[in-house]
């Protein structure tokens, strides 16, 4: 959760809300962009986790139609937009600043009185920037050092000191930079997130439960408007088999681990067996193998319990924030924020997805 002086009472009582958008091409500042509407969306289930939908007035101080101008602030020729929310309380005028993402412009469309701009967060650079020649792991390399080689220098990277580093075996990566990063993270295991300024954060897997940093509730003083329900079997695996690629003399994997859901609504005995397999040369011990299987199982089961909420816009919330959800006459559930859609103008509600764990 982004630290700030805001309280739930401030959110429920109303705020002055302003979206600040600045355009950049590399390190070159191209100007501030007026905002007529739009939203920022983040989701842990996406390969590229963040997206931007921005409405810009066609004429405000200048003509905002990019045309063929390569250096126009809204052109999609390498431009990126840094998006920040500035709030101030109505009575005390206390100001808080919330960076909510940096997005490369993917396209723009002329809609008459407005220009609609679509953008993707900095993770798109990992998808676009495939390897142009074979790339092998360095002799003496570790998970952390290989990850730093895989991440382009143009992106900021912070690796949590809580992650235990280990040696990487002799191996080579495929053509896709993003696939190589995903394999490394799954084998570690670790999770990667983008912060509000476009930097990458590599963090330990989420624990089963932790103390909530926010209480999302309806009723007096609450910010939750509605909680919607849904259910699906799609994408749910209740058995994960992880393997290394070293073989024994008998021709079977030297390291193999199975994680199986034995409790709750997705228990194998009642739900049925839905198996996922993961194999990587980065798995070089039984401990690492079991950790990968356990983490992949948890990452599969959690989204199955996701609960979408609509609520008053709260710029403090971030992906993976532990929260409590209080509704249904006082029932309390604990979970993690797995995604949200934050409006850029305070004329609509915010959508938040919470993966319930308890």
Beta strands, then each sheet from edge to edge (+ up, - down):
strand 1: 15-25
strand 2: 28-33
strand 3: 37-43
strand 4: 50-57
strand 5: 79-89
strand 6: 95-110
strand 7: 114-121
strand 8: 135-136
strand 9: 157-159
strand 10: 172-173
strand 11: 191-194
strand 12: 200-203
strand 13: 214-217
strand 14: 224-228
strand 15: 239-243
strand 16: 256-260
strand 17: 275-279
strand 18: 306-311
strand 19: 322-327
strand 20: 331-343
strand 21: 350-356
sheet 1: 2+ 1- 5+ 6- 7+ 4- 3+ 20- 19+ 13+
sheet 2: 2+ 1- 5+ 6- 7+ 4- 3+ 20- 21+ 18- 14+
sheet 3: 8+ 10-
sheet 4: 9+ 12+ 11-
sheet 5: 16+ 15- 17-
end
